[in-house]
């Protein structure tokens, strides 16, 4: 019987908590681009490793940014 | 009095040097209502992530101001009536 692969959960620390970021600016597209995929979708929390609060802040910032055409809603890659 | 941050996207067909004076004209509403304009930052021409009204570029400007809510609401209304304004966003950066 195959043993279930024991996966060690790697504890990620939220980058924003570490830097004590209070406000994620929607104008900082260079930062926000790290949290969207190449198709323009917001990356999941399990990918980014953000805490719940900061993931929500990122999501809001990305959406604000999209409204002002700083980030794409969709990218026509592929 | 509250602190606001306002972002405006203007028509790219405008002359870039006329942007500052025309924005100042809009901001007259704030000054008349007793508010202050703390910072006016014109980013200049920038490519839009998607087309807005068949335009691929826009002139971005970010304005920091302190004013009463009613004055900001009026400013936003007047900006949106103007055809040279593609889009606006009013935010209160101290909300969080």
Backbone of each chain as nested JSON, in Angstrom:
{
  "chains": [
    {"id": "A", "residues": [
      {"number": 1, "name": "UNK", "atoms": {"N": [0.856, -1.204, 0.0], "CA": [0.0, 0.0, 0.0], "C": [0.883, 1.243, 0.0]}},
      {"number": 2, "name": "UNK", "atoms": {"N": [0.603, 2.134, -0.978], "CA": [1.486, 3.313, -1.036], "C": [1.256, 4.243, 0.148]}},
      {"number": 3, "name": "UNK", "atoms": {"N": [2.349, 4.603, 0.691], "CA": [2.231, 5.513, 1.846], "C": [1.84, 6.912, 1.368]}},
      {"number": 4, "name": "UNK", "atoms": {"N": [0.908, 7.521, 2.049], "CA": [0.592, 8.905, 1.66], "C": [1.815, 9.807, 1.848]}},
      {"number": 5, "name": "UNK", "atoms": {"N": [2.049, 10.567, 0.816], "CA": [3.248, 11.4, 0.856], "C": [3.084, 12.47, 1.931]}},
      {"number": 6, "name": "UNK", "atoms": {"N": [3.952, 12.411, 2.867], "CA": [3.885, 13.409, 3.941], "C": [4.437, 14.728, 3.424]}},
      {"number": 7, "name": "UNK", "atoms": {"N": [3.551, 15.702, 3.31], "CA": [4.003, 16.993, 2.803], "C": [4.179, 17.962, 3.961]}},
      {"number": 8, "name": "UNK", "atoms": {"N": [5.365, 18.41, 4.084], "CA": [5.622, 19.353, 5.189], "C": [5.073, 20.721, 4.812]}},
      {"number": 9, "name": "UNK", "atoms": {"N": [4.138, 21.211, 5.566], "CA": [3.654, 22.55, 5.229], "C": [4.727, 23.593, 5.512]}},
      {"number": 10, "name": "UNK", "atoms": {"N": [5.071, 24.274, 4.414], "CA": [6.089, 25.306, 4.602], "C": [5.382, 26.574, 5.073]}},
      {"number": 11, "name": "UNK", "atoms": {"N": [5.764, 27.022, 6.207], "CA": [5.075, 28.196, 6.764], "C": [5.583, 29.452, 6.071]}},
      {"number": 12, "name": "UNK", "atoms": {"N": [4.639, 30.061, 5.313], "CA": [5.013, 31.303, 4.628], "C": [4.601, 32.477, 5.502]}},
      {"number": 13, "name": "UNK", "atoms": {"N": [5.427, 33.478, 5.501], "CA": [5.074, 34.689, 6.235], "C": [4.645, 35.746, 5.219]}},
      {"number": 14, "name": "UNK", "atoms": {"N": [3.533, 36.37, 5.517], "CA": [3.007, 37.402, 4.627], "C": [4.011, 38.543, 4.513]}},
      {"number": 15, "name": "UNK", "atoms": {"N": [4.388, 38.856, 3.271], "CA": [5.395, 39.883, 3.03], "C": [4.995, 41.25, 3.55]}},
      {"number": 16, "name": "UNK", "atoms": {"N": [3.71, 41.536, 3.513], "CA": [3.241, 42.85, 3.964], "C": [3.282, 42.958, 5.48]}},
      {"number": 17, "name": "UNK", "atoms": {"N": [2.977, 41.838, 6.155], "CA": [3.034, 41.845, 7.623], "C": [4.477, 42.048, 8.076]}},
      {"number": 18, "name": "UNK", "atoms": {"N": [5.377, 41.393, 7.33], "CA": [6.786, 41.478, 7.692], "C": [7.285, 42.921, 7.569]}},
      {"number": 19, "name": "UNK", "atoms": {"N": [6.829, 43.608, 6.496], "CA": [7.263, 44.994, 6.281], "C": [6.394, 46.002, 7.016]}},
      {"number": 20, "name": "UNK", "atoms": {"N": [5.363, 45.482, 7.695], "CA": [4.427, 46.351, 8.415], "C": [3.791, 47.403, 7.497]}},
      {"number": 21, "name": "UNK", "atoms": {"N": [3.339, 46.924, 6.308], "CA": [2.675, 47.832, 5.377], "C": [1.272, 48.125, 5.889]}},
      {"number": 22, "name": "UNK", "atoms": {"N": [0.946, 49.405, 5.974], "CA": [-0.372, 49.773, 6.487], "C": [-1.364, 49.939, 5.341]}},
      {"number": 23, "name": "UNK", "atoms": {"N": [-0.873, 50.389, 4.181], "CA": [-1.782, 50.715, 3.09], "C": [-1.159, 50.281, 1.774]}},
      {"number": 24, "name": "UNK", "atoms": {"N": [-1.882, 49.489, 1.014], "CA": [-1.385, 49.054, -0.289], "C": [-1.938, 49.998, -1.344]}},
      {"number": 25, "name": "UNK", "atoms": {"N": [-1.044, 50.678, -2.026], "CA": [-1.428, 51.738, -2.948], "C": [-1.805, 51.156, -4.306]}},
      {"number": 26, "name": "UNK", "atoms": {"N": [-2.952, 51.586, -4.825], "CA": [-3.381, 51.064, -6.125], "C": [-2.554, 51.661, -7.26]}},
      {"number": 27, "name": "UNK", "atoms": {"N": [-1.793, 52.72, -6.992], "CA": [-0.973, 53.348, -8.025], "C": [0.363, 52.631, -8.225]}},
      {"number": 28, "name": "UNK", "atoms": {"N": [0.717, 51.772, -7.286], "CA": [2.008, 51.072, -7.341], "C": [1.875, 49.816, -8.2]}},
      {"number": 29, "name": "UNK", "atoms": {"N": [1.851, 50.008, -9.521], "CA": [1.576, 48.865, -10.398], "C": [2.714, 47.853, -10.401]}},
      {"number": 30, "name": "UNK", "atoms": {"N": [3.931, 48.333, -10.161], "CA": [5.068, 47.407, -10.145], "C": [4.891, 46.369, -9.042]}},
      {"number": 31, "name": "UNK", "atoms": {"N": [4.39, 46.832, -7.9], "CA": [4.144, 45.917, -6.774], "C": [2.959, 45.004, -7.077]}},
      {"number": 32, "name": "UNK", "atoms": {"N": [1.882, 45.602, -7.576], "CA": [0.657, 44.827, -7.787], "C": [0.824, 43.778, -8.878]}},
      {"number": 33, "name": "UNK", "atoms": {"N": [1.702, 44.05, -9.832], "CA": [1.913, 43.084, -10.91], "C": [2.423, 41.741, -10.398]}},
      {"number": 34, "name": "UNK", "atoms": {"N": [3.073, 41.784, -9.244], "CA": [3.557, 40.54, -8.645], "C": [2.408, 39.662, -8.174]}},
      {"number": 35, "name": "UNK", "atoms": {"N": [1.237, 40.271, -8.004], "CA": [0.106, 39.528, -7.456], "C": [-0.951, 39.216, -8.502]}},
      {"number": 36, "name": "UNK", "atoms": {"N": [-0.635, 39.439, -9.779], "CA": [-1.554, 39.019, -10.829], "C": [-0.815, 38.075, -11.772]}},
      {"number": 37, "name": "UNK", "atoms": {"N": [-1.579, 37.179, -12.378], "CA": [-0.978, 36.225, -13.316], "C": [-0.73, 36.932, -14.645]}},
      {"number": 38, "name": "UNK", "atoms": {"N": [-0.107, 36.241, -15.593], "CA": [0.157, 36.881, -16.885], "C": [-1.12, 37.072, -17.693]}},
      {"number": 39, "name": "UNK", "atoms": {"N": [-2.21, 36.452, -17.259], "CA": [-3.495, 36.711, -17.901], "C": [-4.246, 37.83, -17.204]}},
      {"number": 40, "name": "UNK", "atoms": {"N": [-3.677, 38.361, -16.159], "CA": [-4.304, 39.487, -15.472], "C": [-5.156, 39.097, -14.281]}},
      {"number": 41, "name": "UNK", "atoms": {"N": [-5.174, 37.784, -13.958], "CA": [-5.994, 37.354, -12.827], "C": [-5.239, 37.53, -11.509]}},
      {"number": 42, "name": "UNK", "atoms": {"N": [-5.986, 37.785, -10.45], "CA": [-5.37, 37.941, -9.135], "C": [-4.912, 36.576, -8.642]}},
      {"number": 43, "name": "UNK", "atoms": {"N": [-3.677, 36.505, -8.174], "CA": [-3.142, 35.22, -7.707], "C": [-3.773, 34.834, -6.377]}},
      {"number": 44, "name": "UNK", "atoms": {"N": [-3.957, 33.537, -6.204], "CA": [-4.598, 33.019, -4.994], "C": [-3.673, 33.186, -3.796]}},
      {"number": 45, "name": "UNK", "atoms": {"N": [-4.299, 33.121, -2.656], "CA": [-3.566, 33.311, -1.409], "C": [-2.545, 32.203, -1.173]}},
      {"number": 46, "name": "UNK", "atoms": {"N": [-2.898, 30.992, -1.605], "CA": [-1.953, 29.888, -1.415], "C": [-0.728, 30.063, -2.301]}},
      {"number": 47, "name": "UNK", "atoms": {"N": [-0.855, 30.877, -3.336], "CA": [0.289, 31.134, -4.21], "C": [1.117, 32.302, -3.659]}},
      {"number": 48, "name": "UNK", "atoms": {"N": [0.419, 33.367, -3.279], "CA": [1.136, 34.57, -2.846], "C": [1.657, 34.453, -1.422]}},
      {"number": 49, "name": "UNK", "atoms": {"N": [0.963, 33.659, -0.6], "CA": [1.38, 33.523, 0.792], "C": [1.001, 34.698, 1.662]}},
      {"number": 50, "name": "UNK", "atoms": {"N": [0.09, 35.534, 1.18], "CA": [-0.352, 36.676, 1.987], "C": [-1.304, 36.229, 3.079]}},
      {"number": 51, "name": "UNK", "atoms": {"N": [-1.395, 37.028, 4.136], "CA": [-2.402, 36.769, 5.156], "C": [-3.745, 37.241, 4.614]}},
      {"number": 52, "name": "UNK", "atoms": {"N": [-4.809, 36.819, 5.27], "CA": [-6.155, 37.097, 4.768], "C": [-6.383, 38.595, 4.603]}},
      {"number": 53, "name": "UNK", "atoms": {"N": [-5.982, 39.362, 5.599], "CA": [-6.223, 40.805, 5.562], "C": [-5.486, 41.451, 4.393]}},
      {"number": 54, "name": "UNK", "atoms": {"N": [-4.206, 41.088, 4.246], "CA": [-3.426, 41.737, 3.198], "C": [-3.815, 41.243, 1.816]}},
      {"number": 55, "name": "UNK", "atoms": {"N": [-4.244, 39.998, 1.706], "CA": [-4.728, 39.503, 0.422], "C": [-5.944, 40.306, -0.025]}},
      {"number": 56, "name": "UNK", "atoms": {"N": [-6.79, 40.613, 0.938], "CA": [-7.985, 41.398, 0.626], "C": [-7.58, 42.814, 0.194]}},
      {"number": 57, "name": "UNK", "atoms": {"N": [-6.601, 43.389, 0.901], "CA": [-6.118, 44.73, 0.545], "C": [-5.533, 44.733, -0.872]}},
      {"number": 58, "name": "UNK", "atoms": {"N": [-4.78, 43.663, -1.188], "CA": [-4.192, 43.548, -2.532], "C": [-5.303, 43.484, -3.568]}},
      {"number": 59, "name": "UNK", "atoms": {"N": [-6.325, 42.66, -3.281], "CA": [-7.426, 42.488, -4.226], "C": [-8.123, 43.819, -4.488]}},
      {"number": 60, "name": "UNK", "atoms": {"N": [-8.352, 44.58, -3.423], "CA": [-9.026, 45.87, -3.574], "C": [-8.149, 46.825, -4.386]}},
      {"number": 61, "name": "UNK", "atoms": {"N": [-6.847, 46.819, -4.095], "CA": [-5.924, 47.704, -4.81], "C": [-5.882, 47.351, -6.294]}},
      {"number": 62, "name": "UNK", "atoms": {"N": [-5.858, 46.048, -6.6], "CA": [-5.823, 45.609, -8.002], "C": [-7.093, 46.059, -8.716]}},
      {"number": 63, "name": "UNK", "atoms": {"N": [-8.229, 45.921, -8.029], "CA": [-9.503, 46.283, -8.659], "C": [-9.587, 47.783, -8.902]}},
      {"number": 64, "name": "UNK", "atoms": {"N": [-9.117, 48.573, -7.942], "CA": [-9.066, 50.025, -8.137], "C": [-8.173, 50.361, -9.316]}},
      {"number": 65, "name": "UNK", "atoms": {"N": [-7.045, 49.673, -9.37], "CA": [-6.066, 49.892, -10.416], "C": [-6.643, 49.558, -11.794]}},
      {"number": 66, "name": "UNK", "atoms": {"N": [-7.433, 48.5, -11.836], "CA": [-8.065, 48.106, -13.1], "C": [-9.044, 49.171, -13.557]}},
      {"number": 67, "name": "UNK", "atoms": {"N": [-9.762, 49.741, -12.614], "CA": [-10.75, 50.758, -12.979], "C": [-10.083, 51.943, -13.645]}},
      {"number": 68, "name": "UNK", "atoms": {"N": [-8.838, 52.248, -13.22], "CA": [-8.134, 53.385, -13.788], "C": [-7.21, 52.956, -14.928]}},
      {"number": 69, "name": "UNK", "atoms": {"N": [-7.432, 51.788, -15.477], "CA": [-6.679, 51.284, -16.639], "C": [-5.173, 51.221, -16.395]}},
      {"number": 70, "name": "UNK", "atoms": {"N": [-4.782, 51.046, -15.138], "CA": [-3.36, 50.873, -14.841], "C": [-2.986, 49.396, -14.977]}},
      {"number": 71, "name": "UNK", "atoms": {"N": [-3.942, 48.53, -14.68], "CA": [-3.755, 47.091, -14.845], "C": [-4.881, 46.576, -15.739]}},
      {"number": 72, "name": "UNK", "atoms": {"N": [-4.623, 45.497, -16.469], "CA": [-5.659, 44.971, -17.354], "C": [-6.695, 44.129, -16.601]}},
      {"number": 73, "name": "UNK", "atoms": {"N": [-7.919, 44.129, -17.108], "CA": [-8.921, 43.179, -16.607], "C": [-8.568, 41.791, -17.135]}},
      {"number": 74, "name": "UNK", "atoms": {"N": [-8.201, 41.761, -18.421], "CA": [-7.758, 40.513, -19.048], "C": [-6.597, 40.842, -19.965]}},
      {"number": 75, "name": "UNK", "atoms": {"N": [-5.683, 39.907, -20.081], "CA": [-4.621, 40.067, -21.07], "C": [-4.875, 39.082, -22.194]}},
      {"number": 76, "name": "UNK", "atoms": {"N": [-4.626, 39.508, -23.402], "CA": [-4.891, 38.625, -24.532], "C": [-3.673, 37.779, -24.85]}},
      {"number": 77, "name": "UNK", "atoms": {"N": [-2.951, 37.367, -23.806], "CA": [-1.833, 36.454, -24.021], "C": [-2.389, 35.076, -24.338]}},
      {"number": 78, "name": "UNK", "atoms": {"N": [-1.956, 34.459, -25.391], "CA": [-2.419, 33.171, -25.906], "C": [-3.861, 33.176, -26.385]}}
    ]},
    {"id": "B", "residues": [
      {"number": 1, "name": "UNK", "atoms": {"N": [-13.505, 68.807, 7.336], "CA": [-12.448, 68.74, 6.318], "C": [-11.809, 67.353, 6.296]}},
      {"number": 2, "name": "UNK", "atoms": {"N": [-11.685, 66.834, 5.125], "CA": [-11.079, 65.516, 5.001], "C": [-10.024, 65.521, 3.914]}},
      {"number": 3, "name": "UNK", "atoms": {"N": [-9.136, 64.56, 4.042], "CA": [-8.079, 64.424, 3.058], "C": [-8.554, 63.478, 1.952]}},
      {"number": 4, "name": "UNK", "atoms": {"N": [-8.397, 63.922, 0.73], "CA": [-8.811, 63.105, -0.411], "C": [-7.672, 62.949, -1.396]}},
      {"number": 5, "name": "UNK", "atoms": {"N": [-7.753, 61.879, -2.149], "CA": [-6.829, 61.702, -3.252], "C": [-7.668, 61.497, -4.507]}},
      {"number": 6, "name": "UNK", "atoms": {"N": [-7.365, 62.291, -5.501], "CA": [-8.158, 62.262, -6.723], "C": [-7.262, 61.922, -7.899]}},
      {"number": 7, "name": "UNK", "atoms": {"N": [-7.686, 60.936, -8.671], "CA": [-6.933, 60.615, -9.894], "C": [-7.829, 60.895, -11.092]}},
      {"number": 8, "name": "UNK", "atoms": {"N": [-7.247, 61.546, -12.093], "CA": [-7.998, 61.892, -13.294], "C": [-7.263, 61.354, -14.511]}},
      {"number": 9, "name": "UNK", "atoms": {"N": [-7.997, 60.786, -15.445], "CA": [-7.42, 60.442, -16.746], "C": [-8.015, 61.412, -17.764]}},
      {"number": 10, "name": "UNK", "atoms": {"N": [-7.131, 62.128, -18.451], "CA": [-7.583, 63.126, -19.414], "C": [-7.339, 62.632, -20.843]}},
      {"number": 11, "name": "UNK", "atoms": {"N": [-8.063, 63.243, -21.746], "CA": [-7.943, 62.944, -23.171], "C": [-6.504, 63.145, -23.653]}},
      {"number": 12, "name": "UNK", "atoms": {"N": [-5.923, 62.164, -24.351], "CA": [-4.534, 62.302, -24.81], "C": [-4.371, 63.324, -25.924]}},
      {"number": 13, "name": "UNK", "atoms": {"N": [-5.48, 63.769, -26.539], "CA": [-5.373, 64.745, -27.616], "C": [-5.099, 66.156, -27.108]}},
      {"number": 14, "name": "UNK", "atoms": {"N": [-5.208, 66.345, -25.79], "CA": [-4.912, 67.657, -25.212], "C": [-3.412, 67.931, -25.286]}},
      {"number": 15, "name": "UNK", "atoms": {"N": [-3.081, 69.201, -25.358], "CA": [-1.674, 69.588, -25.245], "C": [-1.251, 69.381, -23.8]}},
      {"number": 16, "name": "UNK", "atoms": {"N": [-0.08, 68.802, -23.636], "CA": [0.319, 68.444, -22.271], "C": [0.518, 69.677, -21.374]}},
      {"number": 17, "name": "UNK", "atoms": {"N": [0.921, 70.797, -22.003], "CA": [1.174, 71.974, -21.153], "C": [-0.106, 72.703, -20.772]}},
      {"number": 18, "name": "UNK", "atoms": {"N": [-1.223, 72.385, -21.444], "CA": [-2.485, 73.017, -21.053], "C": [-3.164, 72.251, -19.925]}},
      {"number": 19, "name": "UNK", "atoms": {"N": [-2.605, 71.086, -19.593], "CA": [-3.236, 70.235, -18.593], "C": [-3.252, 70.912, -17.235]}},
      {"number": 20, "name": "UNK", "atoms": {"N": [-2.088, 71.384, -16.827], "CA": [-1.968, 71.984, -15.491], "C": [-2.942, 73.155, -15.29]}},
      {"number": 21, "name": "UNK", "atoms": {"N": [-2.974, 74.157, -16.216], "CA": [-3.912, 75.266, -16.031], "C": [-5.368, 74.828, -16.007]}},
      {"number": 22, "name": "UNK", "atoms": {"N": [-5.731, 73.868, -16.874], "CA": [-7.14, 73.474, -16.901], "C": [-7.531, 72.724, -15.637]}},
      {"number": 23, "name": "UNK", "atoms": {"N": [-6.574, 71.978, -15.075], "CA": [-6.873, 71.308, -13.805], "C": [-7.026, 72.345, -12.695]}},
      {"number": 24, "name": "UNK", "atoms": {"N": [-6.155, 73.36, -12.731], "CA": [-6.231, 74.431, -11.73], "C": [-7.615, 75.078, -11.76]}},
      {"number": 25, "name": "UNK", "atoms": {"N": [-8.127, 75.221, -12.978], "CA": [-9.446, 75.818, -13.142], "C": [-10.515, 74.982, -12.427]}},
      {"number": 26, "name": "UNK", "atoms": {"N": [-10.411, 73.664, -12.604], "CA": [-11.354, 72.77, -11.922], "C": [-11.213, 72.879, -10.411]}},
      {"number": 27, "name": "UNK", "atoms": {"N": [-9.968, 72.992, -9.977], "CA": [-9.716, 72.993, -8.532], "C": [-10.167, 74.283, -7.87]}},
      {"number": 28, "name": "UNK", "atoms": {"N": [-10.537, 75.271, -8.677], "CA": [-11.103, 76.502, -8.136], "C": [-12.308, 76.22, -7.247]}},
      {"number": 29, "name": "UNK", "atoms": {"N": [-13.067, 75.173, -7.595], "CA": [-14.237, 74.793, -6.79], "C": [-13.833, 74.492, -5.356]}},
      {"number": 30, "name": "UNK", "atoms": {"N": [-12.706, 73.781, -5.232], "CA": [-12.233, 73.387, -3.905], "C": [-11.807, 74.626, -3.118]}},
      {"number": 31, "name": "UNK", "atoms": {"N": [-11.065, 75.497, -3.786], "CA": [-10.532, 76.672, -3.092], "C": [-11.659, 77.603, -2.663]}},
      {"number": 32, "name": "UNK", "atoms": {"N": [-12.666, 77.72, -3.528], "CA": [-13.811, 78.576, -3.174], "C": [-14.54, 78.052, -1.95]}},
      {"number": 33, "name": "UNK", "atoms": {"N": [-14.588, 76.73, -1.825], "CA": [-15.307, 76.12, -0.699], "C": [-14.446, 76.064, 0.559]}},
      {"number": 34, "name": "UNK", "atoms": {"N": [-13.272, 76.664, 0.488], "CA": [-12.423, 76.729, 1.679], "C": [-11.481, 75.558, 1.85]}},
      {"number": 35, "name": "UNK", "atoms": {"N": [-11.378, 74.717, 0.813], "CA": [-10.45, 73.589, 0.883], "C": [-9.07, 73.979, 0.374]}},
      {"number": 36, "name": "UNK", "atoms": {"N": [-8.105, 73.081, 0.522], "CA": [-6.768, 73.355, 0.03], "C": [-6.307, 72.218, -0.879]}},
      {"number": 37, "name": "UNK", "atoms": {"N": [-5.53, 72.579, -1.883], "CA": [-4.929, 71.585, -2.772], "C": [-3.498, 71.382, -2.304]}},
      {"number": 38, "name": "UNK", "atoms": {"N": [-3.203, 70.168, -1.826], "CA": [-1.897, 69.919, -1.216], "C": [-0.846, 69.555, -2.262]}},
      {"number": 39, "name": "UNK", "atoms": {"N": [-1.282, 68.829, -3.294], "CA": [-0.306, 68.399, -4.285], "C": [-0.998, 68.172, -5.622]}},
      {"number": 40, "name": "UNK", "atoms": {"N": [-0.363, 68.637, -6.681], "CA": [-0.887, 68.368, -8.017], "C": [0.238, 67.708, -8.804]}},
      {"number": 41, "name": "UNK", "atoms": {"N": [0.043, 66.448, -9.112], "CA": [1.097, 65.678, -9.768], "C": [0.592, 65.213, -11.13]}},
      {"number": 42, "name": "UNK", "atoms": {"N": [1.153, 65.785, -12.194], "CA": [0.769, 65.358, -13.542], "C": [1.763, 64.294, -13.998]}},
      {"number": 43, "name": "UNK", "atoms": {"N": [1.261, 63.097, -14.168], "CA": [2.126, 61.97, -14.574], "C": [2.52, 62.075, -16.041]}},
      {"number": 44, "name": "UNK", "atoms": {"N": [1.64, 62.692, -16.807], "CA": [1.884, 62.762, -18.248], "C": [1.22, 61.606, -18.988]}},
      {"number": 45, "name": "UNK", "atoms": {"N": [1.607, 61.457, -20.238], "CA": [0.994, 60.454, -21.107], "C": [1.371, 59.041, -20.654]}},
      {"number": 46, "name": "UNK", "atoms": {"N": [0.41, 58.169, -20.684], "CA": [0.653, 56.807, -20.25], "C": [-0.28, 55.892, -21.019]}},
      {"number": 47, "name": "UNK", "atoms": {"N": [0.219, 54.733, -21.369], "CA": [-0.598, 53.777, -22.109], "C": [-1.654, 53.17, -21.189]}},
      {"number": 48, "name": "UNK", "atoms": {"N": [-2.887, 53.099, -21.678], "CA": [-3.949, 52.498, -20.888], "C": [-3.881, 50.977, -21.012]}},
      {"number": 49, "name": "UNK", "atoms": {"N": [-4.278, 50.29, -19.966], "CA": [-4.255, 48.824, -19.986], "C": [-5.323, 48.285, -20.934]}},
      {"number": 50, "name": "UNK", "atoms": {"N": [-6.335, 49.081, -21.178], "CA": [-7.368, 48.724, -22.156], "C": [-7.927, 50.035, -22.702]}},
      {"number": 51, "name": "UNK", "atoms": {"N": [-8.601, 49.944, -23.829], "CA": [-9.114, 51.165, -24.461], "C": [-10.257, 51.768, -23.661]}},
      {"number": 52, "name": "UNK", "atoms": {"N": [-10.236, 53.076, -23.542], "CA": [-11.371, 53.8, -22.975], "C": [-11.843, 54.769, -24.051]}},
      {"number": 53, "name": "UNK", "atoms": {"N": [-13.04, 54.559, -24.541], "CA": [-13.582, 55.424, -25.59], "C": [-12.685, 55.464, -26.806]}},
      {"number": 54, "name": "UNK", "atoms": {"N": [-12.188, 54.322, -27.226], "CA": [-11.318, 54.155, -28.402], "C": [-10.0, 54.899, -28.281]}},
      {"number": 55, "name": "UNK", "atoms": {"N": [-9.594, 55.193, -27.076], "CA": [-8.299, 55.842, -26.862], "C": [-7.352, 54.846, -26.186]}},
      {"number": 56, "name": "UNK", "atoms": {"N": [-6.124, 54.796, -26.697], "CA": [-5.177, 53.83, -26.135], "C": [-4.226, 54.479, -25.128]}},
      {"number": 57, "name": "UNK", "atoms": {"N": [-4.25, 55.801, -25.101], "CA": [-3.394, 56.513, -24.159], "C": [-4.239, 57.436, -23.306]}},
      {"number": 58, "name": "UNK", "atoms": {"N": [-3.635, 57.929, -22.238], "CA": [-4.334, 58.901, -21.405], "C": [-3.32, 59.752, -20.678]}},
      {"number": 59, "name": "UNK", "atoms": {"N": [-3.731, 60.961, -20.295], "CA": [-2.865, 61.807, -19.479], "C": [-3.339, 61.667, -18.033]}},
      {"number": 60, "name": "UNK", "atoms": {"N": [-2.446, 61.148, -17.196], "CA": [-2.808, 60.886, -15.812], "C": [-2.417, 62.063, -14.934]}},
      {"number": 61, "name": "UNK", "atoms": {"N": [-3.236, 62.342, -13.937], "CA": [-2.898, 63.353, -12.932], "C": [-3.417, 62.891, -11.585]}},
      {"number": 62, "name": "UNK", "atoms": {"N": [-2.614, 63.082, -10.554], "CA": [-3.01, 62.727, -9.191], "C": [-2.989, 63.991, -8.347]}},
      {"number": 63, "name": "UNK", "atoms": {"N": [-4.089, 64.224, -7.632], "CA": [-4.226, 65.441, -6.846], "C": [-4.536, 65.073, -5.397]}},
      {"number": 64, "name": "UNK", "atoms": {"N": [-3.754, 65.611, -4.495], "CA": [-4.041, 65.468, -3.066], "C": [-4.726, 66.733, -2.603]}},
      {"number": 65, "name": "UNK", "atoms": {"N": [-5.825, 66.575, -1.902], "CA": [-6.516, 67.776, -1.439], "C": [-7.213, 67.541, -0.111]}},
      {"number": 66, "name": "UNK", "atoms": {"N": [-7.452, 68.636, 0.577], "CA": [-8.196, 68.616, 1.83], "C": [-9.411, 69.511, 1.635]}},
      {"number": 67, "name": "UNK", "atoms": {"N": [-10.591, 68.942, 1.827], "CA": [-11.8, 69.72, 1.599], "C": [-12.997, 69.052, 2.254]}},
      {"number": 68, "name": "UNK", "atoms": {"N": [-14.123, 69.737, 2.196], "CA": [-15.374, 69.173, 2.693], "C": [-15.903, 68.174, 1.664]}},
      {"number": 69, "name": "UNK", "atoms": {"N": [-16.62, 67.153, 2.136], "CA": [-17.154, 66.146, 1.212], "C": [-17.992, 66.749, 0.083]}},
      {"number": 70, "name": "UNK", "atoms": {"N": [-18.778, 67.766, 0.402], "CA": [-19.662, 68.345, -0.616], "C": [-18.857, 68.97, -1.748]}},
      {"number": 71, "name": "UNK", "atoms": {"N": [-17.755, 69.638, -1.394], "CA": [-16.924, 70.3, -2.406], "C": [-16.303, 69.269, -3.335]}},
      {"number": 72, "name": "UNK", "atoms": {"N": [-15.855, 68.144, -2.778], "CA": [-15.226, 67.098, -3.577], "C": [-16.25, 66.458, -4.508]}},
      {"number": 73, "name": "UNK", "atoms": {"N": [-17.454, 66.283, -3.977], "CA": [-18.516, 65.696, -4.771], "C": [-18.823, 66.594, -5.974]}},
      {"number": 74, "name": "UNK", "atoms": {"N": [-18.855, 67.89, -5.731], "CA": [-19.128, 68.847, -6.805], "C": [-17.999, 68.834, -7.841]}},
      {"number": 75, "name": "UNK", "atoms": {"N": [-16.77, 68.771, -7.354], "CA": [-15.614, 68.719, -8.259], "C": [-15.69, 67.475, -9.141]}},
      {"number": 76, "name": "UNK", "atoms": {"N": [-15.998, 66.348, -8.536], "CA": [-16.091, 65.093, -9.276], "C": [-17.199, 65.165, -10.327]}},
      {"number": 77, "name": "UNK", "atoms": {"N": [-18.297, 65.802, -9.944], "CA": [-19.426, 65.941, -10.872], "C": [-19.01, 66.776, -12.087]}},
      {"number": 78, "name": "UNK", "atoms": {"N": [-18.329, 67.904, -11.796], "CA": [-17.919, 68.783, -12.891], "C": [-16.89, 68.123, -13.794]}},
      {"number": 79, "name": "UNK", "atoms": {"N": [-15.99, 67.348, -13.195], "CA": [-14.981, 66.655, -14.0], "C": [-15.65, 65.67, -14.951]}},
      {"number": 80, "name": "UNK", "atoms": {"N": [-16.628, 64.937, -14.427], "CA": [-17.277, 63.921, -15.254], "C": [-18.138, 64.519, -16.359]}},
      {"number": 81, "name": "UNK", "atoms": {"N": [-18.544, 65.792, -16.185], "CA": [-19.32, 66.452, -17.236], "C": [-18.425, 66.854, -18.398]}},
      {"number": 82, "name": "UNK", "atoms": {"N": [-17.147, 67.067, -18.101], "CA": [-16.217, 67.532, -19.12], "C": [-15.819, 66.393, -20.052]}},
      {"number": 83, "name": "UNK", "atoms": {"N": [-15.826, 66.687, -21.344], "CA": [-15.545, 65.615, -22.299], "C": [-14.068, 65.271, -22.402]}},
      {"number": 84, "name": "UNK", "atoms": {"N": [-13.224, 66.167, -21.931], "CA": [-11.779, 65.896, -21.971], "C": [-11.352, 64.955, -20.855]}},
      {"number": 85, "name": "UNK", "atoms": {"N": [-12.264, 64.655, -19.934], "CA": [-11.944, 63.769, -18.814], "C": [-12.458, 62.372, -19.135]}},
      {"number": 86, "name": "UNK", "atoms": {"N": [-11.534, 61.415, -19.193], "CA": [-11.938, 60.046, -19.521], "C": [-12.463, 59.334, -18.288]}},
      {"number": 87, "name": "UNK", "atoms": {"N": [-11.789, 59.541, -17.155], "CA": [-12.167, 58.814, -15.947], "C": [-11.632, 59.512, -14.712]}},
      {"number": 88, "name": "UNK", "atoms": {"N": [-12.339, 59.354, -13.601], "CA": [-11.867, 59.934, -12.336], "C": [-11.995, 58.896, -11.235]}},
      {"number": 89, "name": "UNK", "atoms": {"N": [-11.224, 59.088, -10.198], "CA": [-11.373, 58.255, -9.002], "C": [-11.051, 59.087, -7.778]}},
      {"number": 90, "name": "UNK", "atoms": {"N": [-11.964, 59.092, -6.831], "CA": [-11.75, 59.807, -5.576], "C": [-11.571, 58.772, -4.477]}},
      {"number": 91, "name": "UNK", "atoms": {"N": [-10.524, 58.947, -3.69], "CA": [-10.218, 57.981, -2.641], "C": [-9.838, 58.73, -1.377]}},
      {"number": 92, "name": "UNK", "atoms": {"N": [-10.128, 58.12, -0.251], "CA": [-9.622, 58.678, 1.013], "C": [-8.534, 57.75, 1.507]}},
      {"number": 93, "name": "UNK", "atoms": {"N": [-7.275, 58.165, 1.337], "CA": [-6.166, 57.258, 1.667], "C": [-6.05, 56.945, 3.162]}},
      {"number": 94, "name": "UNK", "atoms": {"N": [-6.661, 57.776, 4.009], "CA": [-6.539, 57.518, 5.453], "C": [-7.654, 56.615, 5.959]}},
      {"number": 95, "name": "UNK", "atoms": {"N": [-8.433, 56.023, 5.03], "CA": [-9.529, 55.162, 5.476], "C": [-9.023, 53.873, 6.112]}},
      {"number": 96, "name": "UNK", "atoms": {"N": [-7.818, 53.468, 5.796], "CA": [-7.333, 52.225, 6.351], "C": [-5.9, 52.382, 6.812]}}
    ]}
  ]
}
